[in-house]
Amino acid sequence: MKQLPLEKPFIVLEMANNHMGDLEHALQMIDEFAAVCKGFPFRFAIKLQYRQMDSFIHPDFQDRMDLKYVKRFMETRLNQRQFESIIQHIKRSGFLAMCTPFDSESVPLIVEQNFDIIKIASCSFTDWPLLETIASTELPVIASAAAASAEELDNVVTFLSNRNKSFALNHCVAEYPTPPEKIQLNQIDYLRSRYPEVPIGYSTHEPPSFTGSIAMAVAKGAILFERHVALPTDDYQPNAYSATPEQLRDWLVAIEQAFKLCGQPSQTRVSPPQEEIDSLRALRRGAYLKQDIPAGKVITDKDVYFAIPCQQDQITANDWSKYVHRSTTAAIKANAPLLSSNTEQSNIRDQILKIVRQVITVLHESKITIPPEAALEISHHYGEERFSEFGAAMITVMNRQYCKKLIILLPGQAHPEHLHKKKDETFFVLSGELIVNLDGQAHLIKLGEMITVPAGTHHSFESETGAVFEEISTRHFADDSFYSDSSIMLNAQRKTYLKYWQNL
């Protein structure tokens, strides 16, 4: 099967019957529009229409000049040799050749004459005998879908997809000319959403002087565009929806400008130019030290302030994050900038997200519901990388004169020995089993059991199975935990706090 040539935006110039049944006029049209299209960064096709008049029009109606379309088709009729001359001139002029058959009998002729693409007109969108004939060819297809219902769209897309056809759909309004208020460009969004694997285009019938809609069609993601064209002469005047060479040039300029304004495809995030990056950085606040800082000190929020100007290599407020831990590699004076070159850093975000997902899994498996506003406190006493050995996750449900927390231990995890001077606490096991060490004596607390830890008692806890338990106490104070291992007390970054974590 041949493929649609959509490496570039694809423009179809619909000649229809505007050749007026005049071979010389048709050839002149091709020359005039080839000159207009030259230099635009698009792929172009000129489209003809085929009807086998002797069978397409009922014999009893072929001389009925009072019928609009019979009169139009019969008066502009060309023979096969004339069409072949037009096709050859189309291709010599750098265009692809495209054709709309309105009857099954025209399809073999389209193949024989080496057209590149077949078009399905809106009136033929569900002409199943014609579609079957078109589908039997190797040619790619563009189908206009004016007035098609959702069910008809689905049926035709399924039909063409099942036959492995390369095809595109055009949004189209079959009112000639189409008033701007009836163009319905949001249907491009509808088609792109409903058929994300199908290229979507726009076939236009609005007055040719109106170019506002084509720029919007580009912005909505259309990648192929169709426009009726005509060449005015003393003998032939264009209809109200066909563009002259001058009008087509304006239309193509509008398409080109729209693609430039839209930039890269919406599926990718644009990489900004360095000038833009530099411009924004000049307006960012840089990190400065509040006081003299020795080498090797962990930098916290309390150590810095942010101000302009931002200097070369300076850490900015935009770089600041609770997930990034920094320490100095040299002594830094007060009011000096904090630089990438005088600090070292580690980013713990991936490790923290892994811990959060583990906590969420334990809670789900334990069938424990958490209030949506409850914050998560992760204790990683010896660093995030050793959290599976030492640490705990704590959810503060309430902290007033009374306090309730949920504490989550992973399987094999231990919380180091410490004491509280201000509060008693009671542990009630909701899931798993818990070993609580009180002043060196181990107590196994099973599901549904509880134990009280008086103030001043050295205690630690651990779980082989993993556990979730309630901690119920009087009010919690951040400065009321005293660890037996002094290195923990010196670790200012042993905790990470998260407020919005349940949907991570």
N, C-alpha and C positions, 0 to 999 in steps of 0.2 A: 504494500500500500504506500502510495506517495504521501508525503507530509506537507502540511501547510507551512509556507515560508514566513515564520513569525519571529525570525531572529531580530528584526527591526519592526517598528510600527508599520503596519500594512495599510495602504490606502487604495481603495477601489473606486475608480471613476466609471460610473454607470452611464454608458452611451444610450442604452435602451433603444427607443425608436427615434432618438434625436439625430441619427444619421439621415433621417427624412427620406429614406429609400434612395438616396443620392450617393453613389460611390465616391465621387470626387469630393463631396462635402464631408463624407466620413473620413477620408484620408487627410483632408485639411484639418479636421478636428483633432486627429491624432497628432499631427505636427504641432498645432498650436498648444495643446496640453502637454506634449513632451517638453516644449520649451519652458512652460511654467514649472513643471516638476523638476527640471534639471537643477541640481544644487541642494535640494532638500534631502535630509538624511533618512529617507523612508524607502520602503519597497512599494512599487506601484503596479497596479493591474488595471487594464481597461476591460469592462464587462459588456458583453453583447447579450441579446435575448433571442432564443430560438423557439419558433412555433411552426409546425408543419401545417400550413394553412388549410390544405385540402382536407385534412382530417381533424384539425383542431377546431375549425369553425364548421358547424353543421351545414351540409350542402344547401339547405333551404334558406340559410341566412347569409351566405357569402356575398350577396349583392345588396345587403341591407345597409345602406349608407346612413340611414337614420339612427343606427345603433352606434354609440360613441366608439366603443373599442373595436368593433368590426371595421368601421371606417378608418380608424387610426392604423390598425394592423395591415389592412389591405393596401392602403395608400403608401405605406412605408416599406412595402415588401421588397426584399432583396433575394436574388437567387444564390445557389450554392457557390458558384464561381465568384460572385461578388463578395460573399462572406469570406471566402478563402483569401482574396486579395486584401481584405481588411485585416484578417488574422496575421498574415505575413507582415503587413505594415506595423501592426501593434508590436510584434516581436522585434522587428528591425529597429524600432524606436525605443527599445529598452524596457518595454512593459511586459508583464505576464499577461497571458490571455485567459479570460474567465468568461463563463457563459451560464445563463439561466435558462434551463429547458422548462417549458410549460406543458410538455407532453412526453410520454415515454418514448415516442418515435424519434424525438430529437436527441436523446442521450447517446445512441451509437454514433451519430454524426459528430457529436462533441468529442468523443473518443477518437474517431477517425481523423478529425482535423487537428488533433494534438493540442487541445486546450490544456491549461495547467490546473484549473480549479473549476468545480461545479458549484453554482449557487442555487439554493432552494429559496424561492420567493415566499413571502408570508402567506400568500393565497394558496400555496402548494405545501405548506408546512406539514399537513397531515394527509396529503395525497398519497396514500399507501402504494398504489400501483407505480406511481412515479418514483417514490422513495425506494422501492424494491429494485427498480431498474438502475437508479443512481448508485445504490449500495453495491451493485454487482460490478461496478467499475473500480479501477485502481486510483481514481482521482480523489483528492481531498475535497471537503465540503465546507461551505459557509452557509448557514441557514438563518434567515431573518424570521423573527418570531412574533410579529405584530398580532395582537389580539388572541394569542394562544393561551389557553388555560394552563393552570399548574399541572393538571393531569396530562394534557397534550404535550407540554414541555417534557415531563417525565417520560412519557411514552416514546417520544422522538429521540431523546438523549439515550434512553435504554436501547432503542432500536439501532442507532448508529454505533454505540459503544459495543454492543454484542457482535457487531460485524467488523470490529477493529478499524473503524473509519477514523481518519484524522479529520476532525471537524471543529468548527467554532460556531457560537451562537451570537447573533446580532440583536440587541434591543432595537426595536423599530416601532414607529407609529404610522399606520397606514392611512394618514389623512394628508392630502396633497393640495396645497402646502400645509404643513403642520403648524398651527399657532404656537408660539413659545410656551403659553401656559398649559399646553397639552403634551409637552415633550416627555415628561415622566422619567427624568434621568435616574431617579432612585431605583428604577427597575434594573439598572446595571448592577447596583449593590445586591439586589435580590438574586439576579442570575449568578453572580460571582459567589454568593454565599451558598446557593442551592447546588451549584455544580462547580466546586472549587478546582476540579481538574480540567475544566473546559475553558478555552480562551473565549473571552467575551468582547464583542465589538459593538459599534453603534452605527446604524444605518439611518441617515438623516434625510428628512423631507421638509425641513423648515425653510423659510425664505432664505436665499443664499447670502443676502447681505447681513444676516444675523449670525455672528460668530461666537456669541456668549456660551451657547450650549456645548460647543465642541471642546472648549477649554475645560469645562466642568466634566465632560465625559472622560477626558484624559485623567483628571484628578480622581475620578471614581474607579480608574483601573482598566478602562477600555484600551485595547491594544490594536484593534483594526477598525477602520472607519470607511464608510461608503457615502458617496455624494453623486447625485445625478449632475451631468455636465451637458452643456450645449454651446454651440458656436453661433452667435448672431450674425446674420448677413442681411442683405436687402431682401432676399427671398425667404429666409427662415428666422423666426424670432423664438427665443427660449421661453419655456413655460415658467410658472411662478416658483417652482422648486428646483430648477436646474441652474447650476452656476456657470457663468461665463469664465473665460480664462482669467480675467482680472479678479473676479469674485473668488475663484478657486485659489489664486495666489494668497489673498487675504485669509482664506480659510486654512490653508497650509501653514501660513505664518502663525496663526493662532494656535494650531496644533504644536508646532515646533516650540513656541514660547511656553506653552503649557507643560510640555515635557521638561523643559529647562527649569521651570519653576517648581515642578514636582520633585525633581532630582532622582535619587536612587529609588529602586522598588521598595514598597512599604514593608516587605518581608524582612528587610535587613536594617540594622541601625547604622546610620551614616557615621563614618570616621571623620571627626572635625579636622579642618586644616590647622596647622600649627599657629597661624595668626590668631585664630579664634581662641585656641587654648591659652596663648600668651596674653591676649586681651582680658580674658576672664581671670587669669591668675593675678594680674596686676591689681584687681579689685578685691581679692580675697584677703582675709585677715591671717596674719602669721602668728605662730606660737612664740612667745617671749617668756623668759624665766622671771619669776617674782623675786627670787633671792639667789644668792650664790649656791650652786649645786656641785657636789663633788662627783668625781668619776665613779661609775658603777651604781648610781642611784636609780631606782625605779621611779619614773616620772608619773605623777597622778594629776588629776584635775586641779588639785590644790596648789600645784607647783607652777602653773602657767597662767598667762592671760593672753588674749588675742587682740591684735591691733594691726593697722596698716602703717607703713608700707610692708608688703610681703617681699622678702629678699630672695635672691637666688638660692636654691637648694633648701629653702626653709619649709618646715612642716607647717601646714595650714590648718585652719579650723575645719576645712573640708576633709582633711586626712584624719581628723581626730575621731576615735571610735572606742567604745568599751571593749571591742574585740581585738584591738591592737595594743600590745604591751610594749612600752619603750623604756630603755634604760640608757644612761649616759655612758659614753666611751671616753670622755675627757671632762675635766672640770669646766664649768660654764659660769660666767659671771651673771649677776642680776641684770635684768633688762637686755641680755644678749639673746639672739635668736636661737631657737631650737632647730637644728639642721639635721638633714639625713646623714651628713658626714660626721656629726658628733654624737650620734645615737645609734643604737641597734634595736631592732624591733622584731616581734613575732606576732603573727595574725592567728588568733585562736577561733575564728568564726566557724570554720568547718568542724572543728572539734566540738564546739558548743552546740551546733546544730545536730551533730550526731548524738550528743547526750540528750538533747531535748526529744529527739525521736525515740530514743530508748525509754525515756520517762513516759511519753505518751503511750507507747506500746504496753508498758506495765500497767498503766491506769486503765487502758481499754480491756486488757485481759482480766483485770481485777474487777471490772464493771463498776468503777468508781467515777462518779460525776463530779466535775470541778466547776465552781462558779466562773463564768466567763471573765470576770474582772480580776480574778485571783492572780497574783504575781508569782513567778517562779524564781527561787533562789538556788543557785548551784554552788555548792561548796567543793572546791578542788584544792585541798590543803597542800598537796605536794605537786601541784601543777595539773593542767588539763590532761596531759598525756598519761597520768597515773590515776585518773578518775575511777577507772574500773576497779582499782585496788582500794583507794582511800577517797572518801567523799560521801556526799549524799545530795539529793535534790529535795528542797523544801518548798511547800506551797502554803503561804500565809492566807488562811481563810478569814481570820478575824484577829485584830490586835488592838483591843481597847483596854479596859481595866482587867479584862479576861482575854485569853489568847487561845486560838486553835490553829494548829498547823497540821499538814499532812507531810510525812517524811517518806521518801522513796529510796530504798536501797536496792541496787542491782545484785544479782546472784554473785556471791563471793566478795562483796564490798564491805568495807569497815569504815566506821567514823571514829577518828582518834579520840583519845581520852582528854576530857576537859571537865570543868565545873562551872556552875552559875552561883553567884553570891546573893542574887536578889530574888530568885524564884524557885519554887517547887514545880515539878512537871510530872504528869502522868502519861505513860505510853499505853495506847490501846491498839492491839494488832488487828488490822482489817484484812490482811492478805499475807500468806506465807508464814514464816517463823522468824523470830528475832532472838538473838543472844544479847542480853544487856549485862555489862560488867559494872558492878557497883563496888567501889573501893576494892577492886581486885577480885571480887566474887562474881562468878558467872551465873546468870539466870536465863533459862530457856522460856521464852514467852511465845505461846502458840496462838493460832487464830482464835479471836474472841477473848483472849486473856489480856490482863493489863498489869502494869507495875508503876510504882511511884518513885521518883528520884528527888529526895529532899535537897534543898539549897545547900551548897557547900560540899556535896558529894562528888568525888571524882567518878566519872562514868564514861563508858564508851559503848558502842553497839555495833553489831555486825550481823550478816545473814548469809547462810550458805545457799538458801533457796531463792533469795530475793524477798523483799517484804515491803508492805505499805502499812504505816501505822499513824494513828493520831497522836499528836503531842498537845495536851491540854494543860494550860498553866495560867498563872497571872501574867500581866503584861510583859511582852518581850522587849528587852533593851539591847541595842546593837553592841554596847560595850560590856556586856555581862557574860561573855564567854571567855574562859581562861584555859588555854591548852597546856598540857603538861610538856609538850615539845615546844620549846621557846622559838624554834625556827618558824613554826606556824604563826605565832604571834607577830613575828617580824615580816610576814608575807602580806603586804598591803593589797595584793591582788588575788587573794585566795577565794574570792567570791565573784560570781557574775549574776546580775539581776536582770530578769526579763519580764516585761509586763504583757506584751502581746506575743504569745508563744504557742497557743493551743492549735493554731492552724498552720504551723510551719511544716 
